[in-house]
Amino acid sequence: MSEQAEIQFGREVCGDLSAAESREWLVTNGIGGYASGTIAGSQTRRYHGLLIAALQLPVGRTQLVSAIDEIVHYAGADFSLATHRWASGAIDPHGHLLLEDFHLAASTPVWTYALADALLEKRIWMPQGENTTCIQYTLVRGSSAVEMELKTLVNYRDFHSLTRAGGWRMNITPVEHGLKVQAFDGATPFYLRSASSTCEPRHDWYLGCYLAAETERGLPDRDDRLFAGLFRAKLEPGASFTLVVSTEAAASLDGEATRAERVNHDVKLFQQWQATNEALAEDAPSWAWQLIVAADQFIVKRSLPEEPEGRSIIAGYHWFGDWGRDTMIALPGLTLSTGRTEIAKRILLAFSRYVDGGMLPNNFPDAGGKPEYNTVDAALWYFEAIRQYIAATQDSATLQRLFPILEGMINAHVVGTRYNIHVDPADGLLYAGGAGFQLTWMDAKIGDWVVTPRTGKPVEINALWINALETMAGFARVLTRPAEAYEELAAKAKRSFQKFWNADRNCCFDVVDSPGIGNDALLRPNQILAVSLPASPLTTGQQKAVVDACARHLLTSHGLRSLASGEPGYTGHYGGSPRDRDAAYHQGTVWGWLLGPFAIAHYRVYRDRDTALRFLEPLGRQIYSSGVGTLSEIFDGDAPFQPRGCIAQAWTVAEVLRAWHTIAGEK
């Protein structure tokens, strides 16, 4: 296979509002901003919009432009292309019924509307590095010209919130080729412009826009939007015009030029991957090609005075920012497997500036400000990300630069750091947590209730700790530095890891030495990392038993359940109110990212390349549903494993790519 997947839907999907609204598109700009909606043209989430600008790169996401209502006058008839749901229950207009086709051209969503004998094409893209969205219309076919009216609907709100208009008046002023909008004094101005249309300002609120997905999530579901400007344009057959919405006063209005730049950016992504994986690329499944483009959507600029070209990874769209744990888990798949080693280096160096008390940040607040450090595993995944980077690049200069930081991180864990994270001198295992803290990736918390506290010595944390120690010993030998201390710590922890073995169930305890519990025997997927990581502390027979237990009780088409279905507290459906969803988040909900470690672990144990690769296929094909062209965060624990949570999740995309790359590369 030498080309990407053809993601295309005809009237059988586009004309069915439920089916069309269940599929969402996403375009991004490399600095945290994005545009997104459903392929029906409607918006079902507060997070949807044509310009969600990152005003404090790469966070501070703010909805500036919500939607465009297009009306096309052709051959004596009027055609409304938009689709809106209203709080009254009405759906008006019904533009999805005019859709002949939707397809994804690499990263660019494309709609084709059939208007009598005319075909009108609409494309949306974002230039890299700008809070700018381009919406281009092309009259592909027609017996005469069409006249278009475009009503621009704007807003100015944090993307987590909703608007109630009240008496709010925005300042809308004409500028060359369009309008300038300033929501209030001190607000970031933004611009609505086109080089080939006329424009007039308006100020009419559209009240009671209904967001159906918010109802499902148990949240407020009505938003108000301001009709800020009316653009008019005439299109001859074969001609195009582009509307540009941007925070940049001088954003380019040359749609053909910026579209070509977007296409070239996508082509370079494929070329980088092929150059690094020439033999593998020839046999890659079509979904793997599409995931190369999807991988790029998560990589964002995070500049620091010491690292002006620093990069980070958005954990998931729509609502996550950049998280330390997610970044380090996703880094190898998003950058190394795709041939983008320089990006990997920039991420690793940028995060080195945030190391504090031997720890990496858990997350960066979306409104900006100081990061939070409530995580035990982000630092440990940092070691594994660096190990994979050095293995791929042999970059001794970067290793030399990072080694003292890594050395300090190991020392901090040995003597103890935040949240009672410390090495138990009795057995060399890593202990973490206390009342009210959620420190592992199973981190749901509702008020004061930590759903899965996992205080004590979690299984994957200690697998990661041993892996970090083995990694440091290897780094020390490369740099001709003393490695004995790391080797001794690793050896002691590996001997003690047998405490995790649950002979009664022939698999691992999830946590040992947990206060008030002792050893937690619930069957969870965390133990798979004790097999998939390079330095497994388990015997060969134990590794096989862990893989078999996960395969029989946790494996689904789209990932591993976070809790086996027969265990107390299992919840097979993720949905309802925020409390309901958080309570189910790690109590049976399927996580896509875990399929990567499972497939690698299965291959390690059974050495069956084809079988291991087949585990990835159903999740790879998920590019045709939910977030089109990408992979979801989570899925129901019960069949048919409906996609839930974020429509695009970095570590899901990354671990599927990394696992495919790792296993397919084996001879």
N, C-alpha and C positions, 0 to 999 in steps of 0.2 A: 504493500500500500504506500502510495507516495503523495497523498493529498488528504486534506482535512475532511471531517464528516460533513455531509450535506444536511444541514438542519433546516428543514423547510416544511411548512404546513399550508395546506390548501383550505378550501371552504369547509371541509369536514371538521376542522378544528377552529379556524378563524370565525366561522359563522355560528359556532356553538359558544355562547357567551361564557358558560361555565368552564368549558374546556380551554377557551382562549384566556380567560382570567386566571386559570391555574398555572399558566406559563408566563414567566416574567423575564424581561430583558434587562441588561445592565451594560452600561459603558462607563469608563473611568478615565481619569486624567493624570494619574501618577503622582498626585499631591494630596490625595484623600477625598477629592470631590468626585461626584458621579451623577449620572442620570439613569432613571429606571422607571419602569411601568409594566403593564401587562401587554401581551401581544394584541389584545382586543383594542388597545388604545385607551382603556380606562385605567383609573388609579384605584387600588383597593387598600393601600397602606398609607399611613402618614409619612412613610419614608420614600414614597414615590415622588417623582418630579423631574422636570427637564433640566434644572440646574440646582443641584445640592452642592453648594460651594463650601470648600474647606477654608474658613476665614482665619484659622490659627493652625497652619500646616503642621501635620496632616489631619488635624481634628478641627473642632469648632464648626462642624457641618451645619449649614443653614440653608433652608429651602428659600430660594429667591424666585425662581420661575417654576410654576406648578404645571401648567399645561398650555396648549394652544388649541383653540376651537377653529377648525378650518371649514369654510363654506366655499364650495366650488360651483361656479355658474358655467354651465356648458349645454349647448344645443337646446336652449330654452328651458332647462331644468336646473334645480338647485340641489346640491349634494352636500350633506353635512358629514364630515369624516370622523368627528369626535364621537366618543362613547362616554356618557356620564351616568353615574348613579346618584340619586338624590335622596335626602332624608325622608321625603314623602313616600318613598318606595318606587318612584318613577324611574325609568331608564330613558333618557332623552338627551341627545340624539342616539341613534343606533348605528354608528359608523362601522362597527365590526361587520355588519351585513353587507357592506360594500367591498370587504376585503377579499380579493382574489387569491392573495398569497402573502405569507410572511416567511422571510428567510434570514439567516444570519450569514453575512459575508465576513468571515473571520471574526472580528470584534464588532462589526457594524450591523445593527438591526435594520432591515429593509422591509417596508410594507408596500404592496401593490394594490391599488384601489381600481375597481372596474366601474366606470361611470359611463353608462350606455356603451358606445363603441370606443371610448377613450380609456387609456390606462395611465394612471398617475402614480408615480413612485415617490416614496418618502424615505429618507435616510437620516439617521442621527449618529453623530460622533462627537468626540471631545478632543481637541488638540492636547498633546502632552504638555504638562507643566503650567496649564492655565485653567482658571475657573471660567471656562467657556464651553458652551454647547452650540453645535451647528446643526440646524434642521434644514435639509435640502429637499426641494420638490422638483421632480422632472416629469414633463409630459412625454411619456414613452411613446404613446400612440394617440392619435386623435384626428378627426376630419377637419377640425378648426381649433382656434386658440381657446383656452379656458381663462376665466377671470376668477381670481381667488381673493377671499377675505380671511384674514387671520387675526383672531382675537387672542391677545396674549394675556394670560391669567398669572398674576404674580402674588408673592407673599414675602414675608420676612420673619422667619421663625426658626428656632432651634428644631432640628429635624426629629427630635423626640416629642415635640409638643404639637399643639393644634391652635388654630386661630379663631377667635371670635371677633368679628369686625368692630362692633360697637360704633363709635364715632371716629374711628381711625381714618385719618386722611394722609395719604402719602403725597410727596412732592414729585410730580411728574412734569418734566420739562423737555421741550424739543431740543435735539442736538442734530448735527449733520447725520443724515441717513437714518434718523430714528429718534429714540427717546432715552432720557436719563431718569432713573427712578431712585429716589432717596426716601426710605421708609419713615425715617424720623431723624432728628438732629443727632449726628454722631454715628449713624448707621453707615455701613459700607455702601456706596452708590453702585448701581449696576445699570447695564445698558441693553436696550433692545434695538437692533439695527439691521438694516439690509441695504445693499448697494443698488438693488433693482426693484424697489417698491416705493409706494407713497405711505405716509404714516400720519395718524392723528392721535393725540392723547385722549384718553377716557379716564373716568374714575367711577366705576360701577362695581359694587360688591356682588359676587355670586355667593349666596348664603346656603348653607346646609348641604354641602357636598358630602356624600355618604361613602365611607371607607369600610367595605364589608369585612376585610381581613381583621380590622381592629375589633369589630364585634366578636369575631371568633376568638380573639385573644383576650376578651373580657375587659377591653379598654374603651375610653371615649372614642367615638367613631364619626364625628362630624367636623368638617373644616370649612372655613370661608376663604374665598380667593378674590383678588381684585382684578377686574378687567381694566388693564392699564393702557392699552394701546391697540389701535386697529390698523393693520397693514393691508394694503391692496397691491396686487400684482397681476400682470397678464402674462400667460405662458403660451408661446407658440409650440407646436409639435416639435419634439427633440430638444427643447430648451429647458434650462434649469434656473432656479433662483434659490438663494440661501438666506435664512433668517439666523442671525447670530445673537445669542444672549450671553452676557459676560460681565464680570467685574472689571474687565480691562477696557478702559476708554478707547484704546487704540487697537483692540482685537481685530485681526484681519477679517475683512468681509469677502475675501476671495474664496468662495466655497470650493472651487475646483482645486485650488492650491492646498488648502488645509485637508481636503479629502485625500489628495494624493499623499500628503505627509502621513496621514493615518494609515493608509494602505501600505506605504513603505515601512512604517514602524512594525506592522504585523508581519510583513514579509521578512524583515530582519530577524524577528523572533523565530520563524521557521528555519531560516538560514543558519542561525546560531545553533539551533538544536541539531540540524542535519550535519553541520560541520563537526560537532562533537560526537554524534551518534550515527554516523553514516550507515553502517551496516544494520543497526537496529531500526533506523527510520524506514528502511525499505519494507520491513515486515510489521511495522507498527499498525495496530488497529486504528480505524478512522477516528475513534473518540480520543485517542492519545494526541493526535494532531490538534484537535480542538482544545484540549486541555493545555497545550503549550500557550495558546492565546489567553485562556482563562487564568493561567498562572501569573501572567503579567498584570492582571487587574488588581492583585493584592499588594504589589510592590509600590511603595510610596517614598517620597523624599522626606527625610527628617533631618534637617540641617542643625548643626551645632557649631559654635564658634571654633572648636577644635577639629570638627569633622564637617566642613561645609557641604560635602557631597554625600553625607550620611544617608542611609536608606533604612527603612523599616518595612513591616508587613502588616497590613490591615487584616485582622483575624477573620472578619466575615462581613458581608453586606446583607442587610443594610445597616445594622445598628452597632456593630463592634468597632472599636478603635484598634490601635496596635497594642498587643499584649506580649509580655516577655516570653511566656511559655509557648504560646501559639507561634510566635515568630521563630523560635529556635526549633520547634518540631517541624514547621513548614519550610524552613530555609533550604535544607538539602533538596527537597523535591521541586521547589519553585525556582531554584537558581542553579544548583549543581547538575541536576538531571536535565535541565534545559540548556546547559552550556553557558550560563551567565555567571561565571565565577567572580567577575569583578563586582557585580552586585552583591554577591555573598560576602565578599571582603568588606564592602562598605557597611553592610548591616552589622557584621561582627565587630568592626571597629567602632561604629556608632554606639552600640550597646555596651562596649567596654567602658565608655565614659559614664555610664549609669550604675556601674557596680558599686555597691555600698554595703558594708558589713558582710562582704562575701556573697551578696545576693544580687540577683537581677530583678528589675521591676516586674510586678505582676501586670500592671496596666498603667496607661497614661490617661488621666481624666479627659473626657471629650471636650470640656470647656478650657483645656489647657491647665497649667499648674504643675505642681510636683507629682512625680509618679508615686505609686503605692507599691509596697514590697511584700504583700501578704501571699507569698508563694514559696513552697519548698523545692519545687522541681524546675522552675525556670533556669536557675543557675546550673543545675545538673544537665539539662538539655543543651545548655550553652557549650559544655564540654563536648557533647556528642556532635553538635553542629560544627564546632571547630575541628574535631577529629576528621569528619567527613570532608571538610574544606581542604585540610592539609593533605589528606589522602588523594584528593582530586587534583591538587595544584602543586604539591611539594613546595609551597611558598614559605621558605624558611625565614625570610625577613619578617613576615607577619607573625609567624610563630614566635620568633625572638621577641617581638614587641608585646605579644599577648601573654607570654609565659609568666612574667612576674605577677600579672593580674590573676591568672589562674592559680598560681601558687598561693597567693593571698586568700583566694576563695576557699581552697582546700583547708588552709589553716583556720579560717573563720568557722568552718563547719566542725572541725575537730574540737576547738575550744568552746564553741557555742555562739550563736547569733540570735537574731530576732525570733520571736514566737516559739521559744524553747527548742529551736533546731540545734541539735548537737549530736556528736558521736558518743554512743554509750561505751565507756572504756571497758566494760565487762565483756562485750562481744564484738565491738568494732562496727556495729550497725548504726544507721542514722535514725534518730528519733525526732519527731516533730509534732507540734500542736499543743493545744490546751483548750479549755472551755471557751466556746464562742468563736473559734478560729476554723476556717476552711482553707487549707493550704495546698492540697493536691488538685489535680485537674477536675476531680469530682467536687466542685466548689459551690454548689447551690446553697443559698442562705435566705431564709424568709424571716425577716425581723431578727429575733435572737435565736431562731431555730436553724442550726446547721444540719442540713438533711443527711449528709454523709460525712461526718466529722473526720473519721479515719485517723484519730489521734493515736500515736504510738509509732510503730515501725511499719509503714506500708510497703507492700511487696515490690511495686515498681520503683519506689523511691530508693530502695536499697539495691535493686538491680542497676539503677542509674548511678548510684554512688560507687558501686564496684566498677562499673564501666568508666566513670570519671577517674578513679584511681589508676586503673589499667592504662587509660589514655595518658594521664600525667606521667606515668612511668615510661611510656613509649616516647613522649615528647622530651623528657629529660635525657633519655639515651640519645635521641637525635641531636640534641644541643650539647651533648657531652657534659651533662650535669648529673649530680647524684640522684639516683632513682630508687635507692633502697627503701627510703621512708614510705614512698607510695606503694612499693611492692609489698612491704610488710603490712600496711594498712589494708591493702586489697586482699592479701592472703587471709588475714584474720576475719575480715567481713565475709569472704567466700566460705570459709569453714562454718561460720555462724549462720550462713544463709539456710542451712539445713533446718533451722528452727521453723522456716516457713513451710516445710513439707507436712502436708496433712495426709498421713498414711491411710486414714479411714476413707477419705474421698479420692485418694490418688491424684491430688492436685495441690496447689499452694493455698495456704491461708492468705486472705487479703491483707490483713494487718496482724502483727504479733505484738505482744506486750502492751495491749491497749488498756488504759485504766478502766477498771470496772467490768471489762469484757474478757481480757486475756488475749486469746487468739480468735480472730474473726473468721469463721469458716464459710461465710456467704460466698457463693460462686460468682465472681466478677471477672472481667477481662484483663485486669491490670497485670496479672501474672504472665500474659503472653509476652510482655516486654522482657521477662527473664529468659526467654528463648530467642527473641528476635534481635536483641542487642548483641554486639560482637563478643563481649565477655560474659558468657552465660555461666552463672554459678551453680547450675543444675547438672546432674548427671545426664547421660544420653537417654537413659530410660525415663527419667523424670521429665525431660524436655518433650519426649513423645507423649507422655501421659497428659501434660499440660495442653499440648496441641489438640489431642483427642478430646479432652474435656471441653475445651472452647468450641471445637467443631460440633460436638453433639448437643451442647446446651446453650451456646451463645451466638453461634454463627447464623447470619441471615444473608439474604441476597445483597444487602447494602451496607453491611458492617457487622459489628459485634454488639449484642445487647450489653447494657451496663450492669445488668443483674439477670441471672438465669430465671426463666419463667416459673420454675417451681419453688423459688425462694420466698420467704416472708417479705412482704412489702413490694412485690413485683407489680409494676403498672405497665400495661401493654399499650396504652394510648397516651400520647402527649398532646394536651389541648386544654381549653378552658381558661379560667382566670389565671393571672400571674402566679398565685399561690399553687393552683393545681399544676401548672406547667413546671414550676420550680420543684415541686414535690416529685414529679415524674422524671425530671431531667436525667438523673443518674440511677433510677430505680427500675430499669428495664428498657428505657429508650435506647434505640440503636444509634451508635456513633460510626459515621463513615470512615473517619480517619484510622480507626483501629483495624480496618480491613487490610491496610498496608502491612503493619507488623504481623498480622495473622498469616498472610500469604507468604511473607519472608520466613516466618517461623516454620510454617508447613513445609516449605522447600528445604529448609535446613534439616528437618527431621527426616523427610521422606525422599528428598532428592528427585522429585518428580516435577520437572519444569512445566510441562503442559498443564498438569492439574493445578499447580500453584497459580499459573497465569489465568486459568479459567475462573478462579475465585474472583478476579477483578472485573470480569466482563459485565455482569449485571449492573454494578455501580458505574462503570464507564459509560454504559448506555443511558444513564440517568441524565445525560446532557440534553435529552429530548423532552424532559419534563421539568416542572418547577422552575429553577433558574436555567433558561435555555443556554446551552454552551458551557455550563459549569456544573458543579456538584454541591449538593445541599449539606447542611451541618448535621442534621439528625433525621431519624425516621421512627415511626411507631415500632414498638417491640413486637406487636402482633401483625400477622399478615393482613393486608398485602404490603405492609411496611411503607405507608404513605410518607412522603417527605415533609419535614417540619423544620421549624427554626429558620435560620438564615438560608436564603436561596443560594448563596455562594459562600463557601467556607474554605479558608486558606489551607488548613491542614488536611481536609478531605482531598482536595485537588492534589496537594503536594504528596501525600502518602500513597495515593494511587499511582501517580507518576513515578515516584521513587521506587515503589515495589515493582512496577512493571519494568523499569529500567534495570533494577538490580537482578531480577529473576530472568528476564529475557536476555540479559548480557552473559548469563552463565552458559557454558558450553556443555 
